[in-house]
Amino acid sequence: MTEAGAGEAVRLAKRVAQQLGCSRATAEQYIEGGWVSVDGRVVEEPAARVAPAQAVALAGDANLLDLRPVTLLLHRPANADAQECLRAERHAAELDPPGTRVLRRHLRALECAAPLPAGASGLAVYTQERRIARRLAEDMALLEQECIVHVEGQMAPDGLQALGRNLPPHGGPAAPHLKASWQNETHLRLALKGVDMARIPELCAAVGLRVLGVRRIRMGRLPLARLPEGQWRYLQPWERF
Protein backbone atom coordinates (compact mmCIF):
# COMPACT_ATOMS: atom_id res chain seq x y z
CA MET A 1 0.00 0.00 0.00
CA THR A 2 1.39 3.45 -0.91
CA GLU A 3 1.50 6.38 1.45
CA ALA A 4 -1.21 8.09 -0.56
CA GLY A 5 -4.57 6.97 0.70
CA ALA A 6 -3.13 5.52 3.89
CA GLY A 7 -5.41 7.72 5.96
CA GLU A 8 -8.50 6.14 4.40
CA ALA A 9 -7.28 2.59 4.91
CA VAL A 10 -9.68 0.21 6.70
CA ARG A 11 -9.41 -3.29 8.11
CA LEU A 12 -9.64 -5.94 5.44
CA ALA A 13 -12.46 -7.68 7.33
CA LYS A 14 -14.54 -4.51 7.22
CA ARG A 15 -13.94 -4.08 3.49
CA VAL A 16 -14.87 -7.69 2.70
CA ALA A 17 -18.01 -7.45 4.84
CA GLN A 18 -19.06 -4.33 2.96
CA GLN A 19 -18.38 -5.84 -0.46
CA LEU A 20 -20.14 -9.14 0.26
CA GLY A 21 -22.90 -7.78 2.47
CA CYS A 22 -22.02 -10.31 5.14
CA SER A 23 -21.17 -10.10 8.83
CA ARG A 24 -17.68 -9.14 10.01
CA ALA A 25 -17.28 -12.61 11.53
CA THR A 26 -18.06 -14.30 8.19
CA ALA A 27 -15.64 -11.96 6.43
CA GLU A 28 -12.91 -12.94 8.89
CA GLN A 29 -13.57 -16.62 8.18
CA TYR A 30 -13.15 -16.08 4.44
CA ILE A 31 -9.92 -14.19 5.02
CA GLU A 32 -8.44 -16.73 7.44
CA GLY A 33 -9.48 -19.47 5.03
CA GLY A 34 -7.16 -18.00 2.40
CA TRP A 35 -9.98 -17.03 0.04
CA VAL A 36 -9.39 -13.26 -0.10
CA SER A 37 -6.78 -11.45 -2.20
CA VAL A 38 -5.65 -7.84 -2.21
CA ASP A 39 -4.23 -6.64 -5.51
CA GLY A 40 -3.92 -10.27 -6.58
CA ARG A 41 -2.07 -11.46 -3.45
CA VAL A 42 -3.74 -13.72 -0.87
CA VAL A 43 -3.94 -12.02 2.54
CA GLU A 44 -4.88 -14.11 5.59
CA GLU A 45 -4.93 -11.36 8.23
CA PRO A 46 -8.38 -9.85 8.92
CA ALA A 47 -6.71 -6.84 10.57
CA ALA A 48 -4.60 -6.00 7.50
CA ARG A 49 -5.20 -2.45 6.29
CA VAL A 50 -6.36 -1.79 2.73
CA ALA A 51 -6.78 1.50 0.88
CA PRO A 52 -9.84 2.36 -1.23
CA ALA A 53 -7.79 2.10 -4.42
CA GLN A 54 -6.71 -1.47 -3.71
CA ALA A 55 -8.60 -4.33 -5.34
CA VAL A 56 -10.11 -6.81 -2.88
CA ALA A 57 -11.49 -10.03 -4.35
CA LEU A 58 -13.04 -13.25 -3.07
CA ALA A 59 -11.95 -16.47 -4.80
CA GLY A 60 -14.62 -17.96 -7.05
CA ASP A 61 -14.44 -21.32 -5.29
CA ALA A 62 -14.50 -19.84 -1.78
CA ASN A 63 -16.37 -21.79 0.88
CA LEU A 64 -16.56 -21.91 4.64
CA LEU A 65 -16.74 -25.70 4.90
CA ASP A 66 -12.96 -26.22 5.09
CA LEU A 67 -12.43 -24.37 8.36
CA ARG A 68 -12.07 -27.43 10.55
CA PRO A 69 -9.08 -27.68 12.92
CA VAL A 70 -6.05 -29.60 11.71
CA THR A 71 -3.51 -32.07 13.05
CA LEU A 72 0.11 -31.98 11.88
CA LEU A 73 2.59 -34.85 11.90
CA LEU A 74 6.17 -33.71 12.33
CA HIS A 75 9.42 -35.64 11.92
CA ARG A 76 11.03 -33.80 14.78
CA PRO A 77 14.83 -33.79 15.01
CA ALA A 78 16.34 -34.49 18.43
CA ASN A 79 16.16 -31.42 20.70
CA ALA A 80 14.81 -29.26 17.86
CA ASP A 81 12.57 -26.26 18.43
CA ALA A 82 9.19 -27.36 17.09
CA GLN A 83 8.29 -23.77 16.15
CA GLU A 84 11.26 -23.70 13.78
CA CYS A 85 9.95 -26.83 12.06
CA LEU A 86 6.24 -25.98 12.00
CA ARG A 87 6.50 -23.38 9.25
CA ALA A 88 4.87 -23.25 5.84
CA GLU A 89 8.20 -23.78 4.07
CA ARG A 90 8.75 -27.03 6.00
CA HIS A 91 5.54 -28.61 4.65
CA ALA A 92 6.22 -31.95 2.91
CA ALA A 93 3.80 -31.12 0.09
CA GLU A 94 4.60 -34.32 -1.84
CA LEU A 95 3.06 -36.40 0.97
CA ASP A 96 -0.29 -34.58 1.02
CA PRO A 97 -3.03 -34.66 -1.64
CA PRO A 98 -2.50 -32.33 -4.63
CA GLY A 99 -3.94 -28.87 -4.05
CA THR A 100 -3.53 -28.99 -0.26
CA ARG A 101 -3.58 -25.40 0.99
CA VAL A 102 -1.27 -24.41 3.86
CA LEU A 103 -2.83 -21.55 5.81
CA ARG A 104 -1.35 -19.45 8.58
CA ARG A 105 -4.18 -20.44 10.91
CA HIS A 106 -3.07 -24.08 10.54
CA LEU A 107 0.19 -23.21 12.30
CA ARG A 108 -1.39 -21.46 15.29
CA ALA A 109 -2.79 -22.74 18.58
CA LEU A 110 -1.20 -26.17 18.14
CA GLU A 111 -1.01 -28.49 21.15
CA CYS A 112 1.78 -31.04 21.34
CA ALA A 113 0.12 -34.42 21.83
CA ALA A 114 2.21 -37.44 22.90
CA PRO A 115 5.45 -35.46 23.38
CA LEU A 116 8.81 -37.04 22.67
CA PRO A 117 11.22 -37.44 25.60
CA ALA A 118 14.20 -35.10 25.79
CA GLY A 119 16.82 -36.07 23.22
CA ALA A 120 14.47 -38.30 21.20
CA SER A 121 13.49 -37.70 17.57
CA GLY A 122 10.87 -38.99 15.18
CA LEU A 123 7.10 -38.85 14.89
CA ALA A 124 5.52 -36.00 16.88
CA VAL A 125 1.88 -34.86 16.78
CA TYR A 126 0.68 -31.26 16.97
CA THR A 127 -3.05 -30.67 16.89
CA GLN A 128 -5.83 -28.10 17.05
CA GLU A 129 -8.38 -30.89 17.50
CA ARG A 130 -9.51 -31.40 21.08
CA ARG A 131 -10.73 -34.90 20.25
CA ILE A 132 -7.29 -36.04 19.14
CA ALA A 133 -5.50 -34.28 22.00
CA ARG A 134 -7.83 -35.96 24.50
CA ARG A 135 -7.52 -39.36 22.82
CA LEU A 136 -3.74 -39.31 22.93
CA ALA A 137 -3.67 -37.99 26.49
CA GLU A 138 -6.07 -40.64 27.78
CA ASP A 139 -5.21 -43.67 25.66
CA MET A 140 -1.47 -43.37 25.04
CA ALA A 141 -0.82 -46.44 27.19
CA LEU A 142 -3.08 -48.45 24.88
CA LEU A 143 -1.21 -47.48 21.71
CA GLU A 144 1.80 -49.46 20.60
CA GLN A 145 4.79 -47.27 19.79
CA GLU A 146 7.66 -48.44 17.64
CA CYS A 147 11.14 -47.00 18.09
CA ILE A 148 14.58 -47.40 16.57
CA VAL A 149 17.22 -47.19 19.30
CA HIS A 150 20.87 -46.46 18.50
CA VAL A 151 23.02 -48.27 21.08
CA GLU A 152 26.59 -49.17 21.91
CA GLY A 153 28.06 -51.78 24.22
CA GLN A 154 27.80 -55.52 24.66
CA MET A 155 24.34 -56.85 25.34
CA ALA A 156 24.01 -59.34 28.17
CA PRO A 157 23.13 -62.94 27.30
CA ASP A 158 19.41 -63.30 26.71
CA GLY A 159 19.29 -59.48 26.56
CA LEU A 160 16.43 -59.17 24.07
CA GLN A 161 14.14 -61.24 26.28
CA ALA A 162 15.40 -59.50 29.42
CA LEU A 163 14.34 -56.11 28.02
CA GLY A 164 10.75 -57.30 28.09
CA ARG A 165 11.07 -58.69 31.62
CA ASN A 166 12.49 -55.53 33.22
CA LEU A 167 9.22 -53.63 32.92
CA PRO A 168 7.42 -51.74 35.68
CA PRO A 169 4.57 -53.58 37.42
CA HIS A 170 1.15 -53.37 35.82
CA GLY A 171 -0.65 -50.41 37.34
CA GLY A 172 -2.16 -48.63 34.35
CA PRO A 173 -4.89 -49.24 31.78
CA ALA A 174 -2.76 -51.80 29.90
CA ALA A 175 -0.17 -54.35 30.96
CA PRO A 176 3.32 -53.14 29.95
CA HIS A 177 4.56 -54.85 26.82
CA LEU A 178 7.88 -54.69 24.96
CA LYS A 179 9.18 -56.65 21.98
CA ALA A 180 12.80 -56.17 20.92
CA SER A 181 14.80 -57.21 17.88
CA TRP A 182 18.04 -56.15 16.22
CA GLN A 183 17.67 -53.98 13.13
CA ASN A 184 21.42 -54.09 12.59
CA GLU A 185 24.57 -54.29 14.75
CA THR A 186 24.01 -50.90 16.40
CA HIS A 187 20.25 -50.36 16.23
CA LEU A 188 17.46 -52.04 18.15
CA ARG A 189 13.83 -52.04 17.07
CA LEU A 190 11.46 -51.80 20.05
CA ALA A 191 7.66 -52.13 20.05
CA LEU A 192 6.29 -50.67 23.29
CA LYS A 193 2.86 -50.56 24.87
CA GLY A 194 2.23 -49.11 28.31
CA VAL A 195 5.92 -48.23 28.64
CA ASP A 196 7.14 -44.63 28.86
CA MET A 197 9.67 -43.94 26.08
CA ALA A 198 11.74 -42.02 28.63
CA ARG A 199 12.54 -45.37 30.30
CA ILE A 200 14.27 -46.81 27.21
CA PRO A 201 17.80 -45.74 28.31
CA GLU A 202 17.22 -47.29 31.74
CA LEU A 203 15.91 -50.56 30.29
CA CYS A 204 18.81 -50.79 27.85
CA ALA A 205 21.36 -50.03 30.57
CA ALA A 206 20.04 -53.00 32.54
CA VAL A 207 21.16 -55.34 29.74
CA GLY A 208 24.54 -53.66 29.16
CA LEU A 209 23.71 -51.17 26.42
CA ARG A 210 24.19 -47.40 26.32
CA VAL A 211 21.59 -45.48 24.32
CA LEU A 212 22.92 -42.93 21.83
CA GLY A 213 19.61 -41.97 20.27
CA VAL A 214 15.92 -42.88 20.09
CA ARG A 215 13.63 -42.30 17.10
CA ARG A 216 9.89 -42.98 17.20
CA ILE A 217 8.76 -44.39 13.85
CA ARG A 218 5.18 -45.40 14.62
CA MET A 219 2.29 -44.58 16.96
CA GLY A 220 -0.48 -47.16 16.81
CA ARG A 221 -1.32 -47.58 13.11
CA LEU A 222 0.34 -44.32 12.09
CA PRO A 223 3.89 -44.64 10.72
CA LEU A 224 6.55 -41.99 10.26
CA ALA A 225 7.14 -43.54 6.81
CA ARG A 226 8.67 -41.20 4.19
CA LEU A 227 8.30 -37.96 6.13
CA PRO A 228 11.70 -36.18 5.91
CA GLU A 229 13.40 -35.05 9.11
CA GLY A 230 12.44 -31.50 10.06
CA GLN A 231 9.32 -31.50 7.86
CA TRP A 232 5.60 -31.99 8.55
CA ARG A 233 2.43 -33.11 6.82
CA TYR A 234 -1.30 -33.07 7.55
CA LEU A 235 -3.08 -35.96 9.24
CA GLN A 236 -5.66 -37.07 6.68
CA PRO A 237 -9.34 -37.72 7.55
CA TRP A 238 -9.00 -41.46 6.83
CA GLU A 239 -5.94 -41.98 9.05
CA ARG A 240 -6.28 -43.39 12.56
CA PHE A 241 -3.85 -43.85 15.44
N, C-alpha and C positions, 0 to 999 in steps of 0.2 A: 504494500500500500504506500503511495506517495504521501509527502507531507501535505500537499493540497488536498483538501477534503477530509483531513484527519479529524477536524472538529466535529464533523457530522457523522463520524463512524459510529455504528451501533453493534451490539452483540450479534453474532451470527445467528444464534437461536431466535432472537427477536425478528431478524430479517426473514428467516425461513418461515416462521409462524405467520408473518404478514403475507408473504408470497403464496403460501399454501392455504391460508385461512384455517390453520389448525392451532391447537394449544401450544404453549411454550414447551411443555413436557414432551409432547409428540415430536416437536421440532428437534429437541435435544436427542431423542432416540434416533431419529434419522441421521443426525450429525455423528453421533457416537457409533452408529452402525456403518459409517464410512460411505454413506450414500450422497453426501453433499459436497459439491466442488465450488471453489471460488476462483474465478478466472482460469478454469480448467484444471485446477489442482485440488485433490481431495483434502478437506480439512476436517479433523475429527474433534476439534475443541469447540464446544458450544459457546464459550466465552470469547472466542476470537473476535477481533474487531474488523468490520468491513465497512468500506466507504460506499456512498450511493452509486458511484461510477463503476464499482466492481460488479462483475457478473456472478450471481449465485444461482446454481442449478441443482436440481434433484435428479439423480440417476433414473433412467426410464424403467429399470427393473427393481427399483427400491421397494423394500418391504420391511415390516417390523416383526416378521416371524423368526428371524435368525438372530435374536437378541438373547438367547439362552446363555447361561454361564458356561465356561469351558474348563477343561482339565488338560494340563500340559504334562508330557512325559519328557524328562530331561536326562541325558547321559551326563551326569555331573562328575567332573574331575575331582580327584581327592583334594579336600580342603579348599575348593574353589568357592568364590562368592557367587551364589545363585543369581543375584541381580545382574552380574556381568554376563551370565549365560542366557538369561531370559530376556533377550532383546530380539527385535524383529529380524535383524540381520543374522541371528543364530538359528533361524527356523530352517529345519531340514525339509524344504519344500518337496523334494522328490519322494518323501515317504507319506505325504498327505495327498488326498484326491486332487486332481487338476482343478484349478480355479479357487482353491482355498484362499480365503482372504484373512490376512493377519491385521488385526485392529489394535489400536493402542489400549482399548479397554480390556482386551484379552490379557494384557500383561500387568494389570493392576489388581489389587486386592486378592492376591494369590496366597493360599494357605499351604504350607508344606505338610503333606500327609505322608506318614511312614518315613520319617527322616532317616538319613544314613548316619551311622556312628561317625565320630571324628576320625578323619584319616581314610575313610572308605570312599569308594567311587561307585559309579554305575547308575542303575535305574532309580530315579527319584521322581516323585509325583507332586505337582503343584496344582491346586484346584480352587475354583470359585464355587464349586458345587457342594453345598452342605451335605447332601446325601452321600457323596463319595468320601468327604472328609470324615463324616460320622462312621461310615462303614469301615474305613481303614483304621480309625481310632478304636473301634469296638471289637473288630473281628481280625485284627492283625495276627493274633495267635493261632487263628484257624487257617491262615493262608500259608502255603508252602513257599519259602523263598529259596532261590538257588544262587549260590555265590561261587566265584572262582577266587581261591586264596593262594597268594604267592608266599611260599615258605622257604626256609632254609633249615638245615640241621639233619639229624639222623632220627627217623621215626622209630619209636620203640616197637618191639615185636608185637604183632597183633594190634598195631596202632589204629588202623582204620576202624576196627570193631570197638576198640576202647574209646574212640571219640564219641560214639553213640551211647556208651555206658556212663560217661562222666557228665551226665546231664543233671540239672537241678530236679528236685522232687516235683511230682505233679501237684500243682496247686492252682492252676489256671483253668481256662475253658477247654484246653486241649492238652493231652499228654505230650510232653516234649518228645520230639522225634528228630533224628539226624541220620542221614545216609552219606557216606564219604567214599570217594574213589579218586584215583590219581588221573589227572588230565594229561600230565607229562611229569618229568622228573622234579620239577620245581613248583607245580601248581596242583592244588587239590580242588576237586569239585564237591561242594557240600550242598545238600538239600535239607533245609531246616523247617521245622514247624514247631511253634511254641517255644522257640529258643531265641533270645535276644542276640542280634548280630554282634553287639558289643562284646559278647562273651567268647567270640571265636578265638581271639589271641590266647585267652586263658585256657580254653579247651585244647588248643594246639600245643601250648606249652606243657600241658600235662602228659603229652605223648612224645615230647622231645623236639618239637618244632617251634621255630620262631617265625612269626607272621611279619611279612614285609609289605603286604598290601591285600586289601579285600575289595572285590568288585561284585556288586549285585547284578545278576543278569536276568532274573525272573522274579515276579511277584504273582503268585497264584498261576493263572493262565496267561499272564501278560509278560512277554519276553522283551528284553532290551533289543535283541535282534540286530538290525543293520543301522541303528541310530548312532551317528558319529559322536565321539566324545566332545563335550562342550556345546552340543546342539540339542534342540528340542523338537517335538512334534505334538500334534493334537491327539488326544484320546478320541477314537471314533465311536459313534453311537452303538455300533455292534460289538465293541470290545468289552470284555468283562474280566475282572480280577479273579 
